[in-house]
Amino acid sequence: MPVLECAVHWARPADEPEMRALLDDRERERYDRFMRPEDKARFVTGRHLARTVLADATGLPPRGIRFTTDCPHCGGTHGKPRLPGSDLDFSLSHSGDRVVLVLVEGAEAGVDVERHSDREIDRLAEMVLTAPEREALAAMADRKRGFHIYWSRKEALLKATGHGLAAPMTSIHVSAPDDPPEVVAWEGEAAVAPVRLADLDPGPGYAAAVAVLTARPLKITELRC
């Protein structure tokens, strides 16, 4: 079975005039609603990264690229950005000083990056992890790292399907953080198969994962801006 090329692009948040110039009217309105400079920077960096990467992949001018955000499940406008009329799929995520985009052709993809934080892991684990996952987490020396690996794998998967956090993470059982990433079991209406999961390299203090709805093995290339 041929491998599926999966390009992962990393960037640091910035907020430059030439980046804002690529925003369309709706994106500009969203940008203006952000109150904190760091939120503005992460948003505009994500959109700039998407347009420049897609321009390189398609030959289209960055200024001519327009996205749709239709939800495939309810028809709302809160879905992940897509490039109409293209077989390319991409997904964006950001956390802290990391912005990441994954690009694949011919399959649905999702990506997530999470900065390790002092979340109430025990409380959140009840809402995010299955019973076997909570047992595995309890045995880990670095529970903060383990929890965020679980979280990033599951959120990447739900972004690939388009459900986002509307579907329960507790319905998904993924492999333990130090094991090769895979979906062990998935219950409920949101479940899909086949799926490929892979952990990424976001650097110290972060966890990141990509999910692609395919049976083909992934060839992942991580690129730093």
C-alpha positions in Angstrom: 0.0 0.0 0.0 1.5 3.4 -1.0 2.4 5.8 1.7 0.4 9.0 2.2 2.6 12.2 2.3 1.7 14.3 5.3 3.4 17.7 5.5 3.5 19.4 8.9 4.5 23.1 9.0 5.5 24.8 12.3 5.6 28.5 12.9 5.9 30.9 15.8 3.1 33.5 16.4 3.6 36.9 14.8 1.3 39.8 13.9 2.8 41.7 10.9 1.0 44.0 8.6 1.7 41.8 5.5 0.2 38.9 7.4 -3.0 40.8 8.3 -3.3 42.0 4.7 -4.2 38.4 3.6 -7.2 38.2 5.9 -10.6 38.3 4.3 -13.4 40.5 5.7 -14.9 37.8 8.0 -11.4 36.9 9.3 -10.6 40.5 9.9 -13.8 40.8 12.0 -12.8 37.7 14.0 -9.2 39.1 14.4 -10.6 42.4 15.7 -12.7 40.5 18.3 -9.7 39.0 20.0 -8.7 41.1 23.0 -5.3 39.8 23.8 -2.3 40.4 21.4 -1.2 36.8 21.7 -4.6 35.5 20.5 -4.5 37.9 17.6 -1.0 36.7 16.7 -1.9 33.0 16.9 -5.0 33.5 14.7 -3.3 35.6 12.0 -0.3 33.3 11.9 -2.5 30.3 11.3 -4.4 31.9 8.5 -1.1 33.3 6.9 0.5 29.8 7.2 -2.5 28.2 5.6 -2.6 30.6 2.7 1.2 30.5 2.0 1.4 26.7 2.2 -1.7 26.2 0.1 -0.4 28.8 -2.5 2.8 26.7 -2.8 0.8 23.5 -3.2 -1.7 24.8 -5.7 0.0 27.6 -7.6 -2.8 30.0 -6.5 -1.9 33.4 -5.3 -2.2 33.7 -1.5 -4.5 36.7 -1.8 -6.9 34.7 -4.0 -7.3 31.8 -1.5 -10.7 31.8 0.3 -11.8 29.3 2.9 -15.2 27.8 3.8 -15.9 26.9 7.4 -19.1 24.9 6.9 -19.6 22.1 9.5 -20.2 18.8 7.7 -22.5 17.6 10.6 -24.8 20.5 11.3 -24.3 22.9 8.4 -23.1 25.8 10.7 -20.2 28.0 10.0 -18.0 26.8 12.9 -16.2 24.0 11.0 -12.5 23.8 10.2 -11.3 25.9 7.3 -11.4 24.2 3.9 -10.3 25.1 0.4 -13.3 24.7 -1.9 -12.9 22.5 -5.0 -9.6 21.0 -3.9 -8.6 17.5 -2.9 -6.1 19.0 -0.4 -7.1 18.9 3.2 -5.5 20.8 6.0 -5.9 21.4 9.7 -4.6 24.1 12.0 -3.8 24.2 15.7 -2.0 26.6 18.1 -1.0 26.7 21.7 1.4 28.9 23.6 4.1 29.9 21.1 3.4 27.1 18.6 1.3 27.2 15.5 1.0 24.1 13.4 -0.6 23.2 10.0 -0.9 19.7 8.5 -1.5 19.2 4.8 -2.5 16.0 3.0 -4.1 15.1 -0.3 -7.0 12.8 -0.7 -7.8 12.2 3.0 -9.3 14.1 5.9 -6.7 15.2 8.5 -6.6 16.8 12.0 -3.8 18.2 14.1 -3.5 19.4 17.6 -0.8 20.9 19.8 -1.1 21.4 23.5 1.3 23.3 25.8 1.8 21.4 29.1 -0.1 23.4 31.7 -1.0 23.0 35.4 -4.5 21.8 34.6 -6.4 19.8 37.2 -5.4 16.6 35.6 -7.4 14.3 37.8 -10.6 16.2 37.3 -10.1 16.5 33.5 -9.1 12.9 33.2 -12.6 11.9 34.2 -14.0 13.9 31.3 -11.3 13.0 28.7 -9.9 9.5 29.4 -11.4 6.0 29.4 -10.9 3.9 32.5 -7.9 1.9 31.0 -6.3 5.2 30.0 -6.7 6.7 33.5 -5.1 3.6 35.0 -2.2 3.9 32.5 -1.9 7.6 33.4 -1.8 7.0 37.1 1.2 4.7 36.6 3.2 7.3 34.7 6.0 9.3 36.4 5.2 12.4 34.4 1.5 12.5 34.4 1.3 16.1 33.0 3.2 14.9 29.9 1.0 11.8 29.6 -2.3 13.6 29.9 -1.4 16.1 27.2 -0.3 13.3 24.8 -3.7 11.6 25.3 -5.5 15.0 24.8 -3.6 15.9 21.6 -4.2 12.5 20.0 -7.9 12.6 20.7 -8.4 16.2 19.7 -6.5 15.6 16.4 -8.8 12.7 15.7 -12.0 14.7 16.4 -10.7 17.5 14.3 -10.1 15.1 11.4 -13.7 13.9 11.6 -15.0 17.5 11.9 -16.7 16.8 15.3 -14.2 18.8 17.4 -15.1 18.8 21.1 -18.8 18.2 20.3 -18.1 14.5 20.5 -17.1 12.9 23.8 -13.4 12.1 24.2 -14.3 9.4 26.6 -15.7 7.3 23.8 -12.2 7.0 22.3 -9.6 4.7 23.7 -6.1 5.4 22.3 -2.8 3.7 23.1 -0.7 4.7 26.1 1.5 7.7 25.8 4.8 5.8 25.5 3.3 3.3 23.0 3.0 3.8 19.2 -0.1 5.9 18.7 -3.2 4.1 17.5 -6.9 4.0 18.1 -7.6 0.9 20.4 -11.4 1.3 20.4 -14.0 3.9 19.5 -17.7 3.8 20.4 -20.5 6.1 19.4 -21.9 7.8 16.3 -18.7 9.8 15.7 -16.5 6.7 15.3 -14.8 6.2 12.0 -12.2 3.7 10.6 -9.6 3.3 9.3 -7.5 5.9 11.1 -3.8 6.7 11.3 -2.4 8.5 14.3 1.1 9.9 14.8 2.8 11.9 17.4 4.7 15.1 16.3 7.8 16.9 17.7 6.6 20.3 19.0 9.6 20.7 21.3 9.9 20.6 25.1 6.8 21.4 27.1 4.4 20.6 24.4 2.5 17.6 23.0 1.2 17.3 19.5 -0.4 14.7 17.2 -1.8 14.3 13.8 -4.7 12.1 12.7 -5.6 11.1 9.1 -8.6 9.1 8.1 -6.9 6.6 5.9 -5.6 3.0 5.9 -2.4 4.1 4.1 0.8 4.4 6.2 1.9 8.0 6.7 5.1 9.6 5.7 5.4 12.7 7.9 7.7 15.6 7.1 7.9 18.3 9.8 9.0 21.7 8.5 10.0 24.7 10.6 9.4 28.3 9.5 
